[in-house]
Amino acid sequence: MKPRFGTFFLVMVILILTACTASSPQEPSATPTSIPTTPTSVQTILPTPSSIVPFEKRLLATIDIKYPDELVFVQGFIWVKTDDGHVIQVDPATNSVVGDIKVDTTSDPYHYCQGLSTDGDNIWACSASGDENNRTIDVVRIDPSAKSVVETVKVGKIFDQFKMPFLLNKIWVLSGNGDKLVGIDITTNQPSPAIYLGVRCLQVEAAGKSLLATCRLDNLVLRIDPEKMEVTDRLTFTSPLNIAATENGIWLSQGNAVARLDTESLNPVAIFTKLFNADIYATKEAVWVRLENGFLYRIDPVSNQLVEQIKTDQNLSIGSILVTSDSIWTTASDDDILIRLSIK
């Protein structure tokens, strides 16, 4: 339905939107420290996995869902945000849809948004609102037991922030034209004052006590201190897109590679080449890289090696990825399916 990751079409749309959108006034913030991003030794890994497994061998189920995108796991269920404004509940026990929550309220059929997250108990999703003359994007809080929207937060979220990380009791949302970062307090459902970033950013991840934002148009990754409400570091990376963090590594998707960054310095320590515009799901034990071409790779974060590729001969569109204890879940947005694969 809509290009998800850094395709030429999406980049052109972003550039046009950026050119046509008036920049909001910037408030002063602390001058960030410039960190070098080229250490003396960086390991380069070619996309030649140790093992190639056919897609069919690992396939457990495909579930028909219209325009599926982001994924979260809450209360034993898979929850899927769709581009046409629904949050779909999937039961892993039966591989079937068991719930459907309408979150968009817009009357404009061409107005949509992306974004899904959880604080561990509740589900948070973007909600396209308004009409063709007044398009806005809210964030809604969903009670997964009641399967209903219980709160709407008027925060002016950007449409293409996929993940809204949870840190310091807040859900973090990019607002304005991506140049503001706002935390929604999950106790009060109130947004905090904005942190002004100085550039337009697209994705955000929690890493320890910090937040990391990728700002693709300016080739920057920002490190943000949410307690001090300031940008502390600006790091130069070519075409940064998605970012995932664990306690033993930070993984950055770029236009033509995936980089592993040191958790403290944010210097790259390994570059996995020819992995284009990937979505990433990272744990301490495994890093999963979802592509449109090549489909799915697994990286061993201990050895920094590509140890497996799950390869399909089908032409599946790009989507999000979520890994549970026994399964890999991934969407193929333009193919209208949620795919479930076995981990082993």
N, C-alpha and C positions, 0 to 999 in steps of 0.2 A: 504493500500500500504506500508506504513512505520510506525513503532511504533513511536508515538508522545511523550508520557510522559514516566515516569521512569519505564518502563518494564525491565525485566531482560536482554532482548536482547539489548535494548538501552544502559543500563549501561555497558554491556560487550563491546559494540562497542566503547563507550567513553573511557573505560579503555585501550582498544587496541590502539585506536588512540592516546591517551595520551602517552602511552609507546613508540609508534613508532615515535612521533613527537618530533623533537629536540626543547628544550626549548629556547625561545628567550632571549637575554641578558636583565636583569632587570635593569632599572634605579632607582636610589634611590628616595624615596618619604618620606613624613613626617611619623614619627613613629605613628601609630594609637593608640588610646586609647582603652584598653580592657574594654568592658562593660559586667557586669554580666548579664546572661540571665535567671536566676532563681529567681524571686521575692519571697517574703515570702508567698504570696497567689496567686494561679493560679486556676481559675475556670475550671473544667473538665466537658465537655458535651458529653454524649453518643449519638450515631446516632439514636435517637428515636424521629422523628419529630412529632409535634402536629397534623399535617394533612398529609395524603397520597392521592395524586390525580392521577388517571390513565392518562397515557401519551395521550391516545386517546381523553380524555376530553379537553385537552388543545391544541391539534394539530390543526394548521391552514393550514399548507402546507408543502410539501416536494418538493425540487427542485433538479433535477438531475444535479450534477456537478462532473466531474471526479477528484478524489483526492483532495477534498476541505480541507482547513486548516484554516489559520488565517483570521480574519474578522475586517473591519472598516466600519464606517458610515460616508459618505461624500456627501454633496450636495443632500441629500434626498435619496441616494441609498446605498445599501449594496454592499461592495466590498470584494471579496474572493480571497485569494492567494491559488493557487493549487500547489501541489508538482511537477507537470510536467511543471511548468514554465509559468503559465498564471495568470493574474488578471482578475477575472470575475465580471461584473457589474450586479446586480440583482435589479429589480424594485419592491419595496414593494407594489405598487399599483396593480400589476398584478401577483406577485410571479413568475416572469419569468426572464430568462437571456436576457439582452438587450445589453451587450457589452462584448468583449473578447480582452484583450491586452496581447500579447506575450512579456514576459520580459526576459526569458532566451535566451542566444545566444550561449550556449555551443553546441559543436558537439558530446559530450559524453553523451549517453542516460542514463548512470548511475550516472551522476553528477547532483545534485539538491540542493536546499536550502530552508529554511523556514524564514519568516520574512515579516511583513507588519505593516505599521503605517501611521499616518497622522499628519500634522501640523495644521489641521483645514481647509485648502484650497487645499493642494496638497496631493497626495498619494505617499508614499515611500515604495518600495518593494525590497527584495533581488533579485539578478539576477545571476544565474549560468553562468559562462563564461569560455572560454578557451576550451581545448580538454583533452583527457585522459592523455596526458603527461604534461599538464600545467593547472591544475584546479584552478580557482580563483572564488571569489564571490564578485560582485559589489553591489552597492545600486543605484537604479534608481528612478528618480523623474517623476511622472506621472501627467499630466494635466487631471483632470477628465472630463473637458468639451470637450477637444479635443480627449480624450481617446487614448492618445499616450504618449510614453516616450519622455521627453524633456531634460533630463540630465542623464548622467551616471557618478557616482562617484567611482573611483577606491580606495577602502578602505580595501579590504581584510577581509570582514565580515566572522565570523564563520557561519557554515551552520544552526545551530539549535537555534539561538536566535529568539524567536517567535515575540516579541514586541520590537520595537525600539522607546523608549519614546521621547517626545518632551519637551524640557526645555531650557530656555535661548536662544531662537531663533535657537536651534540646534536639530537635530535628532541624538540620541546617539546609537552607534554601537559598539559591541564587536569585536575586531580584533585580529590578531595574532592567538594564540591558545585559545583565551578567556582571555588572561592576559593583554590586552590593551583595553582602552575605548576611543573612538574617537567621537567627535561631528562634524556633518556636518552642516555648516551654511546654513540656507535655503535662505538667501539673495544672497550669493556668490556661493553657491553649492560647497564650498571648505571644506575639512576636517581640523580640528584643530590638533595641536600636541597631541600625545597620552598621556593619563594618565595611568601609569603603576600600575597594581593592585597587582602583586606579586604572584597571584594564577590564575588558570583557572576558569573563571566564565561562566555561561550559559544564565542567564536572567537578565534583568535590568528594573527598574521601577523608575519613578520620584515621589518623596515624598516631597512636599514643595519646598525648594530651594536645596534639596539634591537629589542624585541618590542612589538607593539601588541595589546591585548586589548579586545574589545567586550563590554560588560556591559549587556545590554539592559534588564534589570529595573530597573537603577539609572540608566539613561540616561547611561552613562559610557563613555569610551574611556580606557584606561590605557596609558601608555608605561612600559616596564620596562627596566631595565638588567640584563641577565642576568649580567654579570661581577660587578657589585656586589650582585646578588641583591636588588634593591629596586625598588619603584614610584617613578618619578621625577616623573610628571605624571598628573593626573586631569583629563579634559576632558569638559565636558557636551555631549552630543548627544542629540537625541530619537530613541529607539528604534533604536540602532545594531545592525547585524546582521553582515554580512560585510565584510571589509576586504582590500584588495589593494594591494601597494606595488611601485613601480618607483623608479629613481633620480631620475625627474623628476616624480613625483606619488604621492600616496596617495589611494586611492579607497574611499569608505565607503558601503556600502549601508544605508539607513535604511528606516523603515516606508513612507514615501511619496516617497522621493527618493534620488538618488545624489549624494554630495558629493565634490568634489575638494579635498584638503587640501594645504596647503603642507608640504613635507617636513621643514622645520626647526621652524616654529612650530606646526604642525598646525592653523592657522587655515583655515577654508573659503575657497577662492578662487572656486569655482563650484558652483552647485546645479543639478542636472538634475531638474526637477520631474516628479511623476507616474510615476516609475519605482519600482514597489512591490516591496519585499522581494526584491531582486535578488541573484543570484549574479554575481560579477565575475571576469573574467580580464583582467589588465592587462599590457601590454608598453610599451616606450617609443614604439612606433609606433601602437598601437591599443588601445583599451579596449573589451572586449566585455561587454555587460550582458544577462544571461539572465533573462527574466521568464516568468510563467505567462500573463499577458495581454499580447499584443504580441510575444511570443516572444524576439526578439533584436535588440539595437541595437549600433551601433558608434559610439564617440566618438573623434574626432581629438584626442589630447592636446596637439597643438601649437596648434590654433586653439580648443580647448574647444568644439567644435561637434558636434552629433549629425549625422553624415554619412550614416548608412544604417540602415534597418530591414529585417531579413529577416522577412517577415510570413507567417503561416500562417492559413488558414481552419479548420484542425483545432483541436480543443480539447486541446492537449497539456499534460500535467502538468509541474510544475516539476522541475528537476534541476540537476546540476553542469555546468560548462563547462571545456573544455580546448582550447587552440589550439596546433597544430603548424605546421610551416613551410608546409604546403599545405592544411590542413584545419581546420575547426571541429568539435569533437566535443562532443556534449551528450547528457545522459540525460533521459529522460522517465520518472520513477520509477514512477508508477502505470500507465503504458502499456506497461511491460516492453520498452522499446526504447532502444538507443543509436543516435543519429542522427549521420551524418557529412555535413557541408556543405563546399562549396568556399569558400575565402576570397574569391575573385574570380569 
